[in-house]
Amino acid sequence: MSKILETSPNMISEDTSQMLGSGDMDYSEQISNFCTQGKYKEAMKLFQESEQKGNIEKLEKVINEGNCYAAQQMYKSISARYVSAERYSEALDILHSGACLQLTHGQVTCGAELASMYVETSMKGKIPYDEKTLDLVKKIYQAFPRVPLPQHLWDVDDVQQLSEDIGTAKARVEGCSSFLKAAIRWSAEYGVDSNGSPELHIMLAEYIYSESPEADIGKVTYHFTRGNDPKKFASTLVNFLGKCYPGEDDLAIARAVLRYLCQGNLRDANLLVEEVKTQIESTEIEFPKSELMQFITYLLQTMERDALPLFNMLRVNYKSSIDREPAFHEMLDDIAEKFFGVQRRNPMGMFGDIFKLMGSAE
């Protein structure tokens, strides 16, 4: 490219036409005009743009011809060249286009790899996370295939085909999860929310729930409660309540409420419970009635006021219900610290205090 800038305007026009090809004469003429006017910086920028457009179109053709693996190596090679030259914008364009194309053609492994490289390159280039970049991430996310499995796996006759479908589904979820988790880290570091983009947490929760052969409601809850759409979370919970095993329904609601409270988000904890009750009115599902649900009801009322003694009393009185999931105790410790300023107990107890004193003495 430096050779182009050292030649005469006429020579630039010739060389550029040869490099761009007859299909890009508009670029060639514009570059020639810039050079004639002595605007070499603008000419170089346009040349790079034409080069980028050409690469994307050529690689798209390779994929459309069915040579997805060859295209994958080219995407990685070209993007690496751009990154080494610190031309991050061009690298990101190539990787974004490649990820979307590979995923659209059902090449999940290849598409997920390019999607993760897109995020890694964004972080390496210290690209800010904002509404524009969210839209770009969303386009990749929307390209991930969605192939629902049968609701009752035991009713399927072709066991071998079912096994293959489950394996494929797990690979899809793993690929999409890796991409979105990386994007969440990027958004936490270069965006405005230290917990990561709420929109990305929602996307990840939805994909895990809808595409996993056996959706982990704990993971789904973790990400929904870091999102910004409790009504959507309520819809997912109602769906789960309609197909979960007995005894899982109240645990799922309690887990969701406690997760929100761990974030200090009392508003959405209340909204979630009310929304679940509202949505199940039009179904045959019953809102669970158990001691654990009584505890959650009283807990939400207690959080509305500065009532630490009542909070502690509830933990004692409903200990047997809380014991049903050991993680609940740790969550309640977090909530006590968040709402009442109670310091967490040292997990090592007396020995932890002794070691702490020994450390301070040194």
Backbone torsions as a table, in degrees:
resi	resn	phi	psi	omega
1	MET	NA	-34.2	178.5
2	SER	-64.0	-29.8	177.2
3	LYS	-61.7	-37.1	-179.3
4	ILE	-61.1	-42.5	-175.9
5	LEU	-71.2	-20.5	-176.8
6	GLU	-88.0	-11.2	-176.7
7	THR	-92.8	174.3	-179.7
8	SER	-75.4	161.6	179.4
9	PRO	-53.9	-42.4	-178.7
10	ASN	-64.8	-40.4	-179.6
11	MET	-65.6	-37.8	178.8
12	ILE	-59.9	-44.1	-178.7
13	SER	-59.3	-42.8	-179.4
14	GLU	-65.4	-51.9	-177.9
15	ASP	-60.5	-42.6	-178.0
16	THR	-63.8	-42.4	179.6
17	SER	-59.5	-40.4	-179.3
18	GLN	-66.9	-40.8	-178.3
19	MET	-69.5	-39.0	-175.5
20	LEU	-80.3	-32.9	-176.3
21	GLY	89.0	163.8	-174.7
22	SER	-65.4	-24.2	-178.3
23	GLY	-72.8	-11.3	-176.0
24	ASP	-120.1	37.2	-176.3
25	MET	-64.3	-27.5	177.1
26	ASP	-61.0	-44.3	176.8
27	TYR	-62.5	-44.2	-177.1
28	SER	-58.9	-45.0	-178.8
29	GLU	-66.2	-41.4	179.9
30	GLN	-65.0	-41.6	179.3
31	ILE	-63.8	-43.3	178.9
32	SER	-60.3	-41.6	179.2
33	ASN	-63.6	-42.5	177.9
34	PHE	-59.8	-43.5	-177.8
35	CYS	-66.5	-39.4	178.2
36	THR	-60.4	-34.4	-179.9
37	GLN	-85.1	1.0	-179.5
38	GLY	78.4	13.2	-179.4
39	LYS	-93.2	71.6	-172.8
40	TYR	-70.5	-32.4	179.2
41	LYS	-65.0	-42.9	178.3
42	GLU	-65.8	-36.9	178.9
43	ALA	-63.3	-43.1	-179.7
44	MET	-64.9	-41.8	179.8
45	LYS	-60.9	-42.8	-179.5
46	LEU	-68.8	-35.8	178.0
47	PHE	-62.3	-44.6	179.4
48	GLN	-63.2	-37.1	178.6
49	GLU	-64.2	-42.3	-179.8
50	SER	-67.3	-38.1	177.8
51	GLU	-61.8	-43.7	-179.9
52	GLN	-62.9	-46.3	179.8
53	LYS	-60.4	-41.2	179.8
54	GLY	-64.3	-42.4	179.4
55	ASN	-62.0	-45.6	-178.1
56	ILE	-62.3	-43.6	-178.9
57	GLU	-66.7	-40.3	180.0
58	LYS	-65.1	-42.8	-179.3
59	LEU	-68.5	-34.8	176.2
60	GLU	-62.2	-39.2	179.0
61	LYS	-64.8	-40.9	179.5
62	VAL	-60.8	-43.5	179.4
63	ILE	-66.9	-43.2	-179.8
64	ASN	-62.5	-24.6	177.5
65	GLU	-84.8	-1.1	176.0
66	GLY	93.4	3.9	-178.9
67	ASN	-93.9	62.1	-173.3
68	CYS	-66.4	-37.4	-178.6
69	TYR	-67.8	-43.4	178.6
70	ALA	-61.8	-42.0	179.0
71	ALA	-62.1	-38.1	-179.0
72	GLN	-59.3	-45.3	179.8
73	GLN	-64.1	-36.3	179.5
74	MET	-69.6	-41.1	177.1
75	TYR	-58.1	-45.7	-177.4
76	LYS	-67.7	-40.0	-178.7
77	SER	-67.6	-48.2	-178.0
78	ILE	-65.7	-42.9	-179.3
79	SER	-65.4	-37.6	178.3
80	ALA	-63.2	-37.6	178.6
81	ARG	-64.3	-42.3	178.6
82	TYR	-64.9	-41.7	-178.7
83	VAL	-63.9	-42.5	-179.9
84	SER	-63.4	-26.9	176.9
85	ALA	-91.0	5.3	-178.4
86	GLU	59.3	31.6	174.3
87	ARG	-97.9	70.9	-171.6
88	TYR	-66.5	-35.1	-179.0
89	SER	-60.7	-45.4	179.1
90	GLU	-66.2	-40.5	179.3
91	ALA	-61.2	-42.3	-179.1
92	LEU	-67.1	-38.3	177.7
93	ASP	-60.9	-45.7	-179.9
94	ILE	-62.3	-48.5	-176.9
95	LEU	-66.3	-39.3	179.7
96	HIS	-64.9	-46.5	179.0
97	SER	-60.8	-44.8	-178.5
98	GLY	-64.5	-43.1	-179.9
99	ALA	-60.8	-47.1	-178.8
100	CYS	-63.8	-42.2	-178.5
101	LEU	-66.9	-46.9	-179.1
102	GLN	-61.8	-42.6	179.8
103	LEU	-66.3	-40.5	179.0
104	THR	-61.9	-31.7	178.9
105	HIS	-89.0	11.2	176.2
106	GLY	80.0	8.2	179.8
107	GLN	-89.4	77.2	-171.1
108	VAL	-66.2	-43.3	-178.5
109	THR	-61.4	-46.8	179.4
110	CYS	-65.7	-45.5	-178.4
111	GLY	-63.1	-41.6	179.8
112	ALA	-65.8	-36.7	178.2
113	GLU	-63.7	-45.7	179.0
114	LEU	-67.2	-35.0	178.2
115	ALA	-62.9	-44.1	178.4
116	SER	-66.8	-37.1	176.9
117	MET	-65.0	-33.4	177.2
118	TYR	-60.4	-44.7	179.8
119	VAL	-68.5	-44.3	179.4
120	GLU	-58.5	-41.6	179.9
121	THR	-67.7	-37.4	177.0
122	SER	-60.7	-41.2	179.7
123	MET	-71.6	-39.2	179.1
124	LYS	-63.8	-37.3	178.5
125	GLY	-84.1	2.0	-179.5
126	LYS	53.4	44.8	179.6
127	ILE	-76.5	127.7	179.7
128	PRO	-63.4	144.0	174.7
129	TYR	-94.0	120.1	-178.3
130	ASP	-147.6	-167.5	-177.5
131	GLU	-61.1	-37.3	-179.2
132	LYS	-65.6	-46.5	-179.4
133	THR	-70.4	-31.0	174.7
134	LEU	-59.4	-43.2	179.2
135	ASP	-61.3	-38.9	179.9
136	LEU	-67.9	-41.9	177.1
137	VAL	-63.9	-40.4	-179.2
138	LYS	-62.3	-37.2	179.4
139	LYS	-63.7	-40.4	177.0
140	ILE	-65.9	-45.7	180.0
141	TYR	-57.0	-44.2	-178.3
142	GLN	-67.7	-19.1	179.4
143	ALA	-81.7	-16.3	177.6
144	PHE	-64.3	131.7	-177.4
145	PRO	-61.7	149.3	174.9
146	ARG	-126.2	107.9	-177.4
147	VAL	-127.7	91.8	-175.6
148	PRO	-63.3	137.1	175.7
149	LEU	-84.4	161.0	176.4
150	PRO	-57.6	142.3	-177.4
151	GLN	-64.9	-38.6	179.0
152	HIS	-111.7	97.6	-173.6
153	LEU	-63.4	-29.4	-177.0
154	TRP	-72.5	-10.3	179.7
155	ASP	-86.8	-6.1	-176.0
156	VAL	-80.5	133.5	-177.4
157	ASP	-81.0	-43.3	-176.2
158	ASP	-83.0	91.8	-175.1
159	VAL	-65.7	-39.8	-178.9
160	GLN	-63.7	-43.9	178.9
161	GLN	-64.6	-39.3	178.7
162	LEU	-62.7	-41.7	179.4
163	SER	-61.6	-41.6	178.0
164	GLU	-65.4	-41.7	-179.8
165	ASP	-63.4	-39.3	179.1
166	ILE	-65.6	-42.5	178.0
167	GLY	-61.4	-42.1	178.4
168	THR	-65.0	-41.2	179.6
169	ALA	-63.1	-42.6	178.7
170	LYS	-61.8	-40.1	179.0
171	ALA	-64.7	-39.8	177.8
172	ARG	-61.5	-47.8	-177.5
173	VAL	-65.0	-41.2	179.7
174	GLU	-63.6	-42.8	179.9
175	GLY	-64.6	-46.4	-179.8
176	CYS	-67.5	-39.2	-179.7
177	SER	-64.1	-43.9	179.6
178	SER	-60.7	-43.3	179.1
179	PHE	-62.4	-49.7	-176.3
180	LEU	-70.4	-34.9	176.7
181	LYS	-63.8	-40.4	176.8
182	ALA	-64.3	-40.7	179.0
183	ALA	-65.0	-35.8	177.3
184	ILE	-64.2	-41.9	177.5
185	ARG	-62.9	-41.2	177.6
186	TRP	-60.9	-46.5	-178.1
187	SER	-66.1	-31.8	178.6
188	ALA	-69.9	-35.6	-176.9
189	GLU	-84.0	-36.3	-174.4
190	TYR	-117.9	12.2	176.3
191	GLY	-115.6	-158.8	-174.2
192	VAL	-103.7	-12.0	-176.3
193	ASP	-108.6	119.1	-177.0
194	SER	-66.2	-21.7	176.2
195	ASN	-86.5	-1.2	-175.5
196	GLY	94.5	162.2	-176.7
197	SER	-58.7	124.4	177.5
198	PRO	-58.3	-37.6	-179.6
199	GLU	-62.6	-39.1	179.9
200	LEU	-69.1	-37.7	176.3
201	HIS	-61.3	-40.6	178.5
202	ILE	-63.4	-45.9	179.4
203	MET	-57.0	-46.6	-178.0
204	LEU	-64.5	-43.7	178.9
205	ALA	-59.9	-45.3	-178.6
206	GLU	-63.6	-43.2	-176.7
207	TYR	-68.3	-43.0	178.3
208	ILE	-59.1	-44.6	-176.0
209	TYR	-69.6	-42.8	-173.4
210	SER	-81.1	-26.2	-171.8
211	GLU	-110.0	-15.5	-179.0
212	SER	-73.7	137.9	175.6
213	PRO	-57.6	-38.9	174.9
214	GLU	-133.3	93.2	-174.3
215	ALA	-62.7	129.9	176.2
216	ASP	-83.6	101.1	-175.1
217	ILE	-65.0	-23.8	176.1
218	GLY	-65.3	-46.1	177.7
219	LYS	-66.0	-41.6	179.2
220	VAL	-58.7	-44.7	179.7
221	THR	-63.7	-43.5	-179.7
222	TYR	-53.4	-45.8	-176.0
223	HIS	-80.3	-37.2	177.6
224	PHE	-60.9	-39.0	-177.4
225	THR	-75.2	-8.5	171.1
226	ARG	-100.9	4.8	177.4
227	GLY	-94.2	-164.8	-175.9
228	ASN	-132.8	29.3	-177.0
229	ASP	-140.4	75.4	-179.3
230	PRO	-62.2	-27.0	178.5
231	LYS	-67.6	-40.3	177.4
232	LYS	-66.5	-39.1	176.8
233	PHE	-62.6	-40.8	178.8
234	ALA	-60.0	-41.4	178.7
235	SER	-61.3	-41.6	178.2
236	THR	-64.9	-42.5	178.8
237	LEU	-63.3	-41.7	178.8
238	VAL	-61.5	-41.8	176.5
239	ASN	-61.0	-43.1	179.1
240	PHE	-64.2	-41.9	-179.7
241	LEU	-60.7	-28.5	-178.0
242	GLY	-77.7	-10.0	-177.2
243	LYS	-137.2	2.4	-177.3
244	CYS	-80.3	167.1	177.5
245	TYR	-75.2	155.7	177.0
246	PRO	-56.9	137.3	179.7
247	GLY	91.5	-10.4	177.7
248	GLU	-91.1	-19.1	-173.6
249	ASP	-66.8	-50.5	-178.9
250	ASP	-69.7	-31.9	176.4
251	LEU	-62.3	-40.8	-178.9
252	ALA	-63.8	-43.7	-179.8
253	ILE	-68.3	-43.8	179.6
254	ALA	-61.5	-43.5	179.4
255	ARG	-59.5	-42.8	-179.3
256	ALA	-63.6	-45.9	-179.8
257	VAL	-62.2	-45.9	-178.7
258	LEU	-65.1	-37.2	177.7
259	ARG	-62.6	-43.5	177.1
260	TYR	-60.9	-44.1	-178.3
261	LEU	-66.7	-32.6	175.6
262	CYS	-61.0	-28.4	176.9
263	GLN	-84.5	-1.9	-175.7
264	GLY	77.3	18.0	-173.1
265	ASN	-103.3	77.0	180.0
266	LEU	-69.2	-35.4	-177.9
267	ARG	-58.6	-51.5	-177.4
268	ASP	-72.3	-26.6	175.4
269	ALA	-62.7	-45.9	177.3
270	ASN	-66.3	-44.1	-178.3
271	LEU	-61.1	-40.2	-179.4
272	LEU	-60.2	-49.3	-178.2
273	VAL	-60.9	-45.4	-179.9
274	GLU	-64.1	-38.9	-178.8
275	GLU	-69.1	-39.1	176.5
276	VAL	-61.5	-45.3	178.5
277	LYS	-60.6	-40.6	-179.5
278	THR	-66.7	-44.8	-175.1
279	GLN	-69.8	-32.6	-178.0
280	ILE	-77.9	-9.1	178.1
281	GLU	-61.4	-30.8	-178.6
282	SER	-92.6	11.9	179.5
283	THR	-124.4	-179.3	176.5
284	GLU	-94.3	6.3	-178.7
285	ILE	-80.4	140.8	176.5
286	GLU	-104.7	140.8	174.9
287	PHE	-67.4	130.0	-175.0
288	PRO	-59.4	140.5	177.0
289	LYS	-119.2	110.4	-178.6
290	SER	-155.7	170.4	177.3
291	GLU	-63.2	-33.8	179.1
292	LEU	-63.9	-39.1	177.9
293	MET	-69.1	-33.8	174.3
294	GLN	-61.9	-43.5	178.7
295	PHE	-58.8	-45.2	-179.3
296	ILE	-63.2	-41.5	178.8
297	THR	-60.6	-48.8	179.9
298	TYR	-67.2	-35.8	-179.8
299	LEU	-62.1	-45.9	-179.9
300	LEU	-61.7	-38.0	177.5
301	GLN	-66.8	-38.2	-179.4
302	THR	-66.6	-36.1	-177.5
303	MET	-69.0	-15.4	179.6
304	GLU	-72.8	-15.9	-179.0
305	ARG	-137.8	165.2	-179.1
306	ASP	-80.2	85.6	-172.4
307	ALA	-132.6	64.5	-179.6
308	LEU	-59.7	-42.8	178.7
309	PRO	-58.1	-40.1	178.7
310	LEU	-67.6	-39.2	177.0
311	PHE	-57.9	-47.7	-179.6
312	ASN	-65.6	-37.5	179.1
313	MET	-64.1	-40.6	178.2
314	LEU	-62.0	-40.4	-180.0
315	ARG	-63.2	-36.4	179.6
316	VAL	-73.4	-48.0	-175.2
317	ASN	-67.1	-31.5	-176.9
318	TYR	-110.1	26.0	-176.7
319	LYS	-58.0	-41.4	-178.0
320	SER	-62.8	-35.2	177.5
321	SER	-73.4	-40.9	179.3
322	ILE	-64.9	-33.4	-179.1
323	ASP	-63.7	-16.1	-178.3
324	ARG	-60.8	-26.5	174.0
325	GLU	-135.5	107.9	-175.2
326	PRO	-52.6	-32.6	-178.3
327	ALA	-63.9	-20.7	-179.2
328	PHE	-61.5	-36.3	-179.3
329	HIS	-63.2	-43.1	179.0
330	GLU	-65.5	-39.5	177.6
331	MET	-61.9	-41.9	-179.5
332	LEU	-66.6	-32.9	173.6
333	ASP	-62.9	-42.6	177.6
334	ASP	-61.4	-42.6	-178.7
335	ILE	-64.8	-41.1	178.8
336	ALA	-61.6	-38.1	178.7
337	GLU	-71.2	-41.0	-176.6
338	LYS	-67.8	-44.4	-173.3
339	PHE	-95.2	-31.1	-173.5
340	PHE	-118.2	-1.0	178.2
341	GLY	72.2	20.2	179.9
342	VAL	-76.9	125.7	179.5
343	GLN	-69.7	139.7	178.6
344	ARG	-63.9	141.4	176.4
345	ARG	-72.4	142.1	176.8
346	ASN	-68.5	122.2	-177.2
347	PRO	-61.4	-20.9	-180.0
348	MET	-90.4	0.0	176.4
349	GLY	61.5	-135.0	-175.8
350	MET	-61.2	-39.5	-178.9
351	PHE	-65.0	-34.8	177.2
352	GLY	-63.1	-40.6	178.7
353	ASP	-65.3	-39.2	179.5
354	ILE	-63.4	-46.4	179.3
355	PHE	-62.0	-36.5	179.2
356	LYS	-63.6	-42.4	178.8
357	LEU	-65.8	-40.8	178.9
358	MET	-62.7	-39.3	179.4
359	GLY	-65.8	-40.3	-178.8
360	SER	-70.7	-29.0	180.0
361	ALA	-69.3	-32.3	178.1
362	GLU	-70.1	NA	NA
